[in-house]
Amino acid sequence: MSPLTNRQVVLASRPSGIPQAEHFSIVETQVAELRERELLVRNEFLSVEPAMRGWVSAVANYSTPVGIGEVMRAFSAGTVVASRHPGYREGDAVMGMLGWQDYVVTDGSAITRKVRERDLPLSLSLGVLGLNGVTAYFGLLELGLPRAGDTVVVSTAAGAVGSAVGQIAKISGCRTVGIAGGKVKCDLAREAFGYDAAIDYKAGDIAGALREACPRGVDVYFDNTAGSISDAVLPQLALNARVVICGTASVPSWDPPPMGPRVERHLLVKRARMAGLIVFDYAHRYEEAIARLAAWVREGRLAYREDIVDGIERAPGAIAELYRGENLGKKLIRLTP
C-alpha cells in the first residue's frame, strides 16, 4: 500500500492582530507508518474558533503559541482508519486537538474523547456538543450561577457559544437578552435560539436599548467581546450581578490604552463578581456536560446552527471570516475523502 498524502495547513508567518489567509500555507506530506500504541485518524471536520487568534499570537496567553511551520492547532473530528493502540479500534469516531490537516498519527494524547453520540451528527462534537457547548455550559452554570427569574445578557448571542448560553439560561428559567450584529443575527437570536430580546450593536445606543430590555438591570452578563459593548453593559449591572469573561473578540490586538472605562466602581457599588473562563479547566467534567447537552438536543430544547464550507483550501482565511462576522452558526470546514 502506497503512503497516504496528507494536506496540512501550517502557520507561515506571525500575524499581529487577526490572522489572515496569507499567514498560512498548505503543504503536502506523507503519512508515517504506525508504530506500536499509535493510531491514524482521518479528519472529517475542522473547527474554526475565535480563540485561534490567541493561539497564533506572539504573546503566549494560556497556551504556547503555534510555531512557524507547525500545523495549525485546531479541534477536529474524524474516524480512526487504522490502529495499533489498545484503546482505539478502526471505525471509532473521535475528536480532539487533531489540527488543520487530512490525517493525524497520534498516540492518543491529542484525542479529547471518543464520540459516543452516534445518533447525532459528528460535526456537533465540534460545536454544541464540543468546545462551544461545554464553554457555554460551565461558563453560565458554574460562574454565572443563573437563578430562575434572572436577566441574562449575552454578547455574540447568535454565535456558537452565545446561542448555547442563551438557551441554557432559558432552560434555567431566566429571561434572556442577546446582543448581536445586524438584523439577520438578531432575528436568528430571537427566532432560532429563543432570546426574549435582541439588541443590534451596529444600530447604536446600546446603553439605551439595554435599559429598555433590562428594566431591573442585568443579573448575569456573559461577555464574549469586551470593548464598547461591555462598557455599555457594566453600568447596568444589578445588585450581586455575575460577569463571565469568555472572550475579547472586539479587541483586534490586546494592547489596551492606559486610561479608559474601568470596571472597579461598577463591581464595588453593585457588589458584583467578575470571573474569567478557560474551558480547559473543566476537562475532567466534559462528559458530564456533553451528556446533558446531548439530551437537550435530542429533546429539542437546545437548537444549533452550523456554517459549513467544503475543502481544506477554505481553512487559511476562515479565522478572518469568523471575525468579520460572515458566518451564521458554528463555523466548520468539511473535508472530502
KOLKOLTOR-916329 format. One record per residue (C-alpha): residue number from 1; residue in three letters; x, y, z negated. Coordinates in nm, 4 decimals. Example, Ala and Ser with C-alpha at 12.3 -4.5 7.8 and 13.67 -1.06 7.14 Angstrom:
KOLKOLTOR-916329
1_ALA_1.2300_-0.4500_-0.7800;
2_SER_1.3670_-0.1060_-0.7140;
END
This chain:
KOLKOLTOR-916329
1_MET_0.0000_0.0000_0.0000;
2_SER_0.1454_0.3361_0.1011;
3_PRO_0.1758_0.6034_-0.1684;
4_LEU_-0.1182_0.8395_-0.2137;
5_THR_-0.0771_1.2040_-0.1195;
6_ASN_-0.1617_1.4426_-0.3981;
7_ARG_-0.2529_1.8068_-0.3291;
8_GLN_-0.1657_2.0296_-0.6243;
9_VAL_-0.2371_2.3967_-0.6950;
10_VAL_0.0736_2.5408_-0.8604;
11_LEU_0.1461_2.8818_-1.0094;
12_ALA_0.3662_3.0618_-0.7570;
13_SER_0.4164_3.3954_-0.9333;
14_ARG_0.3247_3.5529_-1.2657;
15_PRO_0.0209_3.7839_-1.2488;
16_SER_-0.0222_4.0966_-1.4549;
17_GLY_-0.3905_4.1002_-1.5332;
18_ILE_-0.6395_3.8836_-1.3475;
19_PRO_-0.4702_3.6172_-1.1293;
20_GLN_-0.5413_3.6406_-0.7579;
21_ALA_-0.5189_3.3832_-0.4785;
22_GLU_-0.1664_3.4983_-0.3871;
23_HIS_-0.0375_3.3948_-0.7290;
24_PHE_-0.0929_3.0269_-0.6406;
25_SER_0.0297_2.7814_-0.3775;
26_ILE_-0.0991_2.4425_-0.2662;
27_VAL_0.1720_2.1776_-0.2361;
28_GLU_0.1649_1.8092_-0.1478;
29_THR_0.3433_1.5378_-0.3442;
30_GLN_0.3270_1.1608_-0.3586;
31_VAL_0.1561_0.9872_-0.6486;
32_ALA_0.4088_0.7966_-0.8582;
33_GLU_0.3678_0.4269_-0.9273;
34_LEU_0.2068_0.3459_-1.2586;
35_ARG_0.4221_0.2351_-1.5464;
36_GLU_0.3060_0.0351_-1.8454;
37_ARG_0.0385_0.2194_-2.0508;
38_GLU_-0.0368_0.4668_-1.7712;
39_LEU_-0.3494_0.5221_-1.5640;
40_LEU_-0.4352_0.7020_-1.2411;
41_VAL_-0.7340_0.9379_-1.2263;
42_ARG_-0.8854_1.0725_-0.9048;
43_ASN_-1.0335_1.4123_-0.9862;
44_GLU_-1.3811_1.4833_-0.8544;
45_PHE_-1.4495_1.8245_-1.0091;
46_LEU_-1.2108_2.1035_-1.1114;
47_SER_-1.3232_2.3617_-1.3646;
48_VAL_-1.2725_2.7375_-1.3483;
49_GLU_-1.2611_2.9138_-1.6863;
50_PRO_-1.2217_3.2776_-1.7952;
51_ALA_-0.9529_3.1511_-2.0344;
52_MET_-0.7297_3.0698_-1.7374;
53_ARG_-0.6307_3.4352_-1.7202;
54_GLY_-0.4637_3.3931_-2.0570;
55_TRP_-0.3101_3.0581_-1.9655;
56_VAL_-0.1038_3.2156_-1.6844;
57_SER_-0.0178_3.5355_-1.8716;
58_ALA_0.3457_3.6060_-1.9522;
59_VAL_0.2420_3.6658_-2.3117;
60_ALA_0.1556_3.3468_-2.4991;
61_ASN_-0.1732_3.3548_-2.6912;
62_TYR_-0.2981_3.0259_-2.8355;
63_SER_-0.1207_2.8119_-2.5730;
64_THR_0.2120_2.8087_-2.3918;
65_PRO_0.1871_2.9914_-2.0563;
66_VAL_0.1767_2.7785_-1.7408;
67_GLY_0.5259_2.7792_-1.5912;
68_ILE_0.6108_2.8976_-1.2410;
69_GLY_0.5911_2.5980_-1.0109;
70_GLU_0.3767_2.3985_-1.2521;
71_VAL_0.0333_2.2563_-1.1692;
72_MET_-0.2368_2.4970_-1.2833;
73_ARG_-0.3668_2.3948_-1.6226;
74_ALA_-0.7357_2.3134_-1.5938;
75_PHE_-1.0066_2.0872_-1.7192;
76_SER_-1.1073_1.8348_-1.4551;
77_ALA_-1.3357_1.5333_-1.4389;
78_GLY_-1.2916_1.2190_-1.2361;
79_THR_-1.2703_0.8420_-1.2200;
80_VAL_-0.9964_0.6008_-1.3212;
81_VAL_-0.8876_0.4311_-0.9985;
82_ALA_-0.6022_0.2221_-1.1420;
83_SER_-0.4911_0.1425_-1.4938;
84_ARG_-0.2100_-0.0245_-1.6812;
85_HIS_-0.3370_0.1263_-2.0049;
86_PRO_-0.5262_-0.0978_-2.2507;
87_GLY_-0.7696_0.1817_-2.3419;
88_TYR_-0.8919_0.2522_-1.9889;
89_ARG_-1.0147_0.0433_-1.7002;
90_GLU_-1.0896_0.1088_-1.3369;
91_GLY_-1.4237_0.2858_-1.2951;
92_ASP_-1.4135_0.4744_-1.6263;
93_ALA_-1.5295_0.8362_-1.5970;
94_VAL_-1.3043_1.0764_-1.7844;
95_MET_-1.2492_1.4466_-1.8362;
96_GLY_-0.9586_1.6357_-1.9777;
97_MET_-0.6746_1.8759_-1.9075;
98_LEU_-0.6001_1.6999_-1.5783;
99_GLY_-0.5078_2.0081_-1.3760;
100_TRP_-0.5965_2.1524_-1.0391;
101_GLN_-0.4979_1.8514_-0.8279;
102_ASP_-0.6431_1.5486_-0.6490;
103_TYR_-0.4810_1.2850_-0.8690;
104_VAL_-0.3072_1.2669_-1.2026;
105_VAL_-0.0973_0.9943_-1.3629;
106_THR_-0.1249_1.0099_-1.7409;
107_ASP_-0.0512_0.8048_-2.0489;
108_GLY_-0.3926_0.9106_-2.1767;
109_SER_-0.2740_1.2196_-2.3640;
110_ALA_-0.4236_1.4529_-2.1022;
111_ILE_-0.7691_1.2968_-2.1372;
112_THR_-1.0091_1.4669_-2.3765;
113_ARG_-1.2780_1.1994_-2.3667;
114_LYS_-1.4423_0.9231_-2.1713;
115_VAL_-1.7669_1.0483_-2.0200;
116_ARG_-2.0362_0.8215_-2.1613;
117_GLU_-2.3388_1.0200_-2.0403;
118_ARG_-2.3557_0.8228_-1.7143;
119_ASP_-2.7246_0.9074_-1.6713;
120_LEU_-2.6273_1.2730_-1.6258;
121_PRO_-2.4099_1.4317_-1.3517;
122_LEU_-2.0344_1.4026_-1.4090;
123_SER_-1.9985_1.7749_-1.3385;
124_LEU_-2.1800_1.8533_-1.6646;
125_SER_-1.8779_1.7216_-1.8563;
126_LEU_-1.7010_2.0421_-1.7476;
127_GLY_-1.9925_2.2727_-1.8295;
128_VAL_-2.2856_2.2382_-2.0638;
129_LEU_-2.1517_1.9010_-2.1895;
130_GLY_-1.7920_2.0180_-2.1838;
131_LEU_-1.5816_2.3110_-2.2946;
132_ASN_-1.8561_2.5666_-2.2299;
133_GLY_-2.1358_2.3894_-2.4134;
134_VAL_-1.9124_2.2917_-2.7032;
135_THR_-1.7885_2.6511_-2.7303;
136_ALA_-2.1464_2.7765_-2.7470;
137_TYR_-2.2441_2.5083_-2.9975;
138_PHE_-1.9685_2.5612_-3.2524;
139_GLY_-1.9366_2.9356_-3.1988;
140_LEU_-2.3020_3.0010_-3.2661;
141_LEU_-2.3820_2.7356_-3.5263;
142_GLU_-2.0563_2.7363_-3.7256;
143_LEU_-1.9579_3.1044_-3.7029;
144_GLY_-2.2794_3.2842_-3.6042;
145_LEU_-2.4855_3.0920_-3.8612;
146_PRO_-2.8212_3.1711_-3.6983;
147_ARG_-3.1360_3.1698_-3.9107;
148_ALA_-3.4930_3.1482_-3.7862;
149_GLY_-3.6148_3.4992_-3.7047;
150_ASP_-3.2664_3.6415_-3.6432;
151_THR_-3.1994_3.8591_-3.3400;
152_VAL_-2.9073_3.7140_-3.1441;
153_VAL_-2.7359_3.9277_-2.8776;
154_VAL_-2.5109_3.7578_-2.6223;
155_SER_-2.2843_3.9218_-2.3645;
156_THR_-2.2325_3.7486_-2.0261;
157_ALA_-2.5698_3.5946_-2.1037;
158_ALA_-2.6093_3.4214_-1.7656;
159_GLY_-2.2614_3.2666_-1.7756;
160_ALA_-2.1717_2.9088_-1.8583;
161_VAL_-2.1132_2.9817_-2.2282;
162_GLY_-2.3611_3.2655_-2.2757;
163_SER_-2.6524_3.0761_-2.1214;
164_ALA_-2.5977_2.7874_-2.3629;
165_VAL_-2.5623_3.0223_-2.6610;
166_GLY_-2.8956_3.1852_-2.5852;
167_GLN_-3.0760_2.8521_-2.5573;
168_ILE_-2.9226_2.7071_-2.8734;
169_ALA_-3.0277_3.0262_-3.0521;
170_LYS_-3.3846_2.9733_-2.9268;
171_ILE_-3.3742_2.6122_-3.0474;
172_SER_-3.2670_2.7565_-3.3851;
173_GLY_-3.5776_2.9786_-3.3945;
174_CYS_-3.4092_3.3086_-3.3063;
175_ARG_-3.5064_3.5992_-3.0848;
176_THR_-3.2530_3.6347_-2.8048;
177_VAL_-3.1289_3.9382_-2.6134;
178_GLY_-2.8862_3.8852_-2.3280;
179_ILE_-2.6506_4.1324_-2.1643;
180_ALA_-2.5596_4.0633_-1.8012;
181_GLY_-2.4519_4.2464_-1.4881;
182_GLY_-2.7189_4.3188_-1.2283;
183_LYS_-3.0845_4.2349_-1.1749;
184_VAL_-3.0211_3.8835_-1.0414;
185_LYS_-2.8305_3.7753_-1.3515;
186_CYS_-3.0737_3.9478_-1.5873;
187_ASP_-3.3625_3.7685_-1.4167;
188_LEU_-3.1706_3.4407_-1.4470;
189_ALA_-3.1126_3.5020_-1.8178;
190_ARG_-3.4838_3.5520_-1.8789;
191_GLU_-3.6363_3.3029_-1.6374;
192_ALA_-3.3900_3.0130_-1.6438;
193_PHE_-3.2398_3.0451_-1.9910;
194_GLY_-3.5340_3.1788_-2.1873;
195_TYR_-3.3929_3.5076_-2.3169;
196_ASP_-3.6614_3.7268_-2.4718;
197_ALA_-3.4985_4.0351_-2.3209;
198_ALA_-3.2104_4.1017_-2.0823;
199_ILE_-3.0086_4.4215_-2.0534;
200_ASP_-2.8256_4.5171_-1.7347;
201_TYR_-2.4994_4.6757_-1.8457;
202_LYS_-2.4496_4.8143_-1.4950;
203_ALA_-2.7626_5.0288_-1.5340;
204_GLY_-2.6023_5.2463_-1.8033;
205_ASP_-2.7191_5.3435_-2.1545;
206_ILE_-2.6562_5.0019_-2.3061;
207_ALA_-2.6996_5.1507_-2.6538;
208_GLY_-3.0459_5.2861_-2.5741;
209_ALA_-3.1568_4.9563_-2.4218;
210_LEU_-3.0282_4.7717_-2.7277;
211_ARG_-3.2167_4.9975_-2.9663;
212_GLU_-3.5356_4.9215_-2.7756;
213_ALA_-3.4711_4.5475_-2.7551;
214_CYS_-3.3446_4.5112_-3.1141;
215_PRO_-3.5570_4.7433_-3.3325;
216_ARG_-3.4454_4.5641_-3.6513;
217_GLY_-3.0806_4.5542_-3.5498;
218_VAL_-2.8529_4.2729_-3.4365;
219_ASP_-2.8096_3.9796_-3.6755;
220_VAL_-2.5684_3.7785_-3.4587;
221_TYR_-2.3548_3.9134_-3.1757;
222_PHE_-2.1818_3.6541_-2.9573;
223_ASP_-1.9108_3.8572_-2.7841;
224_ASN_-1.7652_3.7313_-2.4565;
225_THR_-1.6490_4.0678_-2.3226;
226_ALA_-1.5067_4.3180_-2.5737;
227_GLY_-1.4817_4.6704_-2.4285;
228_SER_-1.7669_4.9137_-2.3814;
229_ILE_-2.0400_4.6514_-2.4191;
230_SER_-1.9197_4.5581_-2.7649;
231_ASP_-1.8721_4.9255_-2.8530;
232_ALA_-2.2447_4.9695_-2.7865;
233_VAL_-2.3483_4.6646_-2.9906;
234_LEU_-2.1456_4.7143_-3.3081;
235_PRO_-2.3216_5.0332_-3.4295;
236_GLN_-2.6498_4.8405_-3.4185;
237_LEU_-2.5474_4.5513_-3.6386;
238_ALA_-2.7999_4.4600_-3.9054;
239_LEU_-2.7119_4.4124_-4.2712;
240_ASN_-2.4995_4.0984_-4.3185;
241_ALA_-2.4572_4.0516_-3.9422;
242_ARG_-2.2158_3.7982_-3.7957;
243_VAL_-1.9985_3.8711_-3.4921;
244_VAL_-1.8397_3.5846_-3.2974;
245_ILE_-1.5440_3.6841_-3.0781;
246_CYS_-1.5301_3.4292_-2.7969;
247_GLY_-1.3688_3.6264_-2.5145;
248_THR_-1.2441_3.9623_-2.3888;
249_ALA_-1.3467_3.9342_-2.0238;
250_SER_-1.3933_4.3082_-1.9674;
251_VAL_-1.0302_4.3871_-2.0525;
252_PRO_-0.8127_4.3073_-1.7474;
253_SER_-0.4858_4.3370_-1.9382;
254_TRP_-0.4786_4.3263_-2.3153;
255_ASP_-0.2804_4.6396_-2.3927;
256_PRO_-0.5314_4.8425_-2.5945;
257_PRO_-0.4901_5.2181_-2.6413;
258_PRO_-0.3588_5.3399_-2.9791;
259_MET_-0.6889_5.5155_-3.0543;
260_GLY_-1.0489_5.4431_-2.9671;
261_PRO_-1.3627_5.2813_-3.1096;
262_ARG_-1.2919_5.0934_-3.4300;
263_VAL_-1.4860_4.8116_-3.5934;
264_GLU_-1.3877_4.8547_-3.9582;
265_ARG_-1.6543_5.1051_-4.0613;
266_HIS_-1.9324_4.9069_-3.8935;
267_LEU_-1.8253_4.5876_-4.0704;
268_LEU_-1.7916_4.7651_-4.4049;
269_VAL_-2.1214_4.9524_-4.4073;
270_LYS_-2.3225_4.6576_-4.2730;
271_ARG_-2.1346_4.4011_-4.4863;
272_ALA_-2.0849_4.2169_-4.1590;
273_ARG_-1.8394_3.9439_-4.0697;
274_MET_-1.6347_3.9063_-3.7527;
275_ALA_-1.4649_3.5788_-3.6625;
276_GLY_-1.2551_3.4653_-3.3688;
277_LEU_-1.3365_3.1411_-3.1902;
278_ILE_-1.0932_2.8992_-3.0268;
279_VAL_-1.2915_2.5879_-2.9419;
280_PHE_-0.9873_2.3589_-2.9564;
281_ASP_-1.0024_2.3972_-3.3357;
282_TYR_-1.3137_2.1784_-3.3247;
283_ALA_-1.1659_1.8986_-3.1104;
284_HIS_-1.2263_1.6418_-3.3848;
285_ARG_-1.6009_1.7173_-3.3653;
286_TYR_-1.6566_1.7271_-2.9886;
287_GLU_-1.8570_1.4027_-2.9825;
288_GLU_-2.0985_1.5384_-3.2427;
289_ALA_-2.1648_1.8470_-3.0320;
290_ILE_-2.1875_1.6669_-2.6985;
291_ALA_-2.4358_1.4130_-2.8351;
292_ARG_-2.6734_1.6922_-2.9410;
293_LEU_-2.6204_1.8936_-2.6239;
294_ALA_-2.6885_1.5891_-2.4057;
295_ALA_-3.0065_1.5131_-2.5996;
296_TRP_-3.1280_1.8711_-2.5441;
297_VAL_-3.0513_1.8441_-2.1710;
298_ARG_-3.2465_1.5177_-2.1433;
299_GLU_-3.5378_1.6715_-2.3354;
300_GLY_-3.5459_1.9713_-2.1031;
301_ARG_-3.4604_2.2123_-2.3861;
302_LEU_-3.1171_2.3068_-2.2501;
303_ALA_-3.1095_2.4246_-1.8890;
304_TYR_-2.7947_2.4807_-1.6850;
305_ARG_-2.6846_2.6231_-1.3525;
306_GLU_-2.3792_2.5216_-1.1511;
307_ASP_-2.1978_2.7197_-0.8825;
308_ILE_-2.0086_2.4525_-0.6886;
309_VAL_-1.7744_2.5130_-0.3952;
310_ASP_-1.6040_2.2411_-0.1929;
311_GLY_-1.2356_2.1862_-0.1329;
312_ILE_-0.9163_2.2396_-0.3281;
313_GLU_-0.8416_2.5297_-0.0926;
314_ARG_-1.1004_2.7311_-0.2867;
315_ALA_-0.9078_2.6984_-0.6129;
316_PRO_-0.6430_2.9745_-0.5791;
317_GLY_-0.8996_3.2554_-0.5527;
318_ALA_-1.1507_3.1075_-0.7943;
319_ILE_-1.0405_3.2859_-1.1125;
320_ALA_-1.0587_3.6265_-0.9440;
321_GLU_-1.4048_3.5390_-0.8083;
322_LEU_-1.5143_3.4500_-1.1604;
323_TYR_-1.4002_3.7851_-1.2980;
324_ARG_-1.5748_3.9665_-1.0146;
325_GLY_-1.8958_3.8021_-1.1306;
326_GLU_-1.9627_3.6332_-0.7975;
327_ASN_-2.0822_3.3046_-0.9472;
328_LEU_-2.4306_3.2165_-1.0681;
329_GLY_-2.3742_2.9402_-1.3193;
330_LYS_-2.0771_2.7270_-1.4175;
331_LYS_-1.8069_2.7658_-1.1509;
332_LEU_-1.6710_2.4331_-1.0258;
333_ILE_-1.4621_2.3085_-0.7336;
334_ARG_-1.5705_1.9750_-0.5882;
335_LEU_-1.3020_1.7597_-0.4301;
336_THR_-1.3898_1.5280_-0.1427;
337_PRO_-1.2097_1.1935_-0.1376;
END
